[in-house]
Amino acid sequence: SNATLHNFDEIEKKDIREGDKVEIQRAGDVIPQVLKVIKKAKKRKNLIKPPSHCPSCSSETIKEKDEAVIRCTNSVNCDAQIVGALIHFVSKKSLNIEGLGEKQILQFYNLDYIKNFEDIFYIERYKKKILKLDGWGELSFRNLIKSINNSKTIELDKFIYSLGIRYIGETLSGVIAKEYLTVNTFINSSNNKERLFNVDGLGPKVINSIYNYLQNSKNYKIITTLSKLINVLDYKKIQ
């Protein structure tokens, strides 16, 4: 039912337009990809142009040099980006909160129950309201609370990964955790660019991303609050 076109560069390169018949192929276990146009539409429409403004918050979009993706410039107050960050935060490789997937995050976000990472740990205050929602019952809610409580102890590298800092995947999260060892050292020292440049495996893009993330007062407050809400294990304690 779905096939990916990857990005606008690929659409232009393959000259794919609305109404064309295309050939697709399955790529591993993911969504099939569009290979090429095999029959053009009789009356070809104009080439699909990338959006100049974010469809979620109407902020301007940007395409950075040497990157194919188009991004919204409003990294703080864009609803779509906030929801995306929340989904990443609770995902299996992050806090691994079962029962709080994409559907539930979106539902709770629209109801104003969860607007940031911190709200997840206070979701029980909405118990009565949630139990009235379709698909929720005492058992499913109880299992959700149990999973949230279990997530409150987490390894430092997974915690860093869960924050969704740009360019910081699982591997680099481990590199950063090994350098800083504790969550407090990471919070208080990661705005020191000189130290970051001395960490093997971190390039300029990654360093600037970490630095800019922690320089943002909103992000700094979030990560500081989280470090008090959950038990982030020291790196040396999990080796």
Residue, then its C-alpha position, 0 to 999 in steps of 0.5 A: s500500500n506504500a512505496t518510498l520515493h526517498n527524497f525530492d532529489e530522487i523524484e527529480k532524478k527519476d522524473i517521477r510525476e503524478g499519474d505515471k506508472v512506476e516499477i517498484q521493488r521490495a528492499g529487505d523487510v522495509i517499505p518497497q522503493v520506486l525504481k523508475v517510471i515505466k509509463k508516463a502519464k498522457k498529460r504529464k503534470n509539473l514536477i513535484k516541488p519540495p515544500s517551502h514551509c513545514p506542513s505542521c507549523s508553517s515555519e520555513t524549510i531548509k535543505e542543508k549542504d550535502e544533505a538530501v532531506i528537507r527540514c523544518t527550521n522550527s526545532v523547538n515549537c513544531d508539533a510534528q517534531i515534538v511528537g517525533a521526539l516523544i516517539h523516539f524517546v519511548s522506542k525500544k532502543s531508548l526507554n523501551i516503554e511498552g504500550l506507549g507507541e506512535k498511536q498512543i503518543l499522538q493520542f495523548y499529545n492531542l489531549d494535552y496529557i503528554k507534551n514533553f518527556e517529563d509528562i510521561f512520568y506523570i501520566e497516572r494523573y490522567k488515569k480516569k480520563i484515559l480509562k474512558l478512551d477507546g482501547w484502554g482498560e484497567l489492565s492495559f493502563r496498569n501495564l503501561i504504568k509498570s513499563i514506565n516505572n521499569s524505564k526509570t533505570i537506564e544505561l547512560d548511552k541509551f539515555i543519551y540516544s533517547l534524547g534524539i540529538r541530531y547525528i547521535g545514533e547508538t554507536l556515538s551514544g556509546v562513545i559519548a557515554k564512555e567519555y563522560l561516564t556519568v549523566n551529570t558530567f555529560i550535562n555540565s561538561s558537554n558545552n565544552k567544545e574543546r573536550l568534545f573535539n578531543v573525543d575520538g569518533l566525533g566529527p565537527k557536525v556531531i560536536n556542533s550538534i551536541y553543543n547547540y543542543l545543550q546551549n538551548s535553555k529549553n533542552y538543558k532544562i529538559i535533560t536536567t529534569l529527566s536526570k532527577l526523575i530517572n536513574v541513569l546508570d554510570y557508564k563504568k557500572i555497566q561494563 
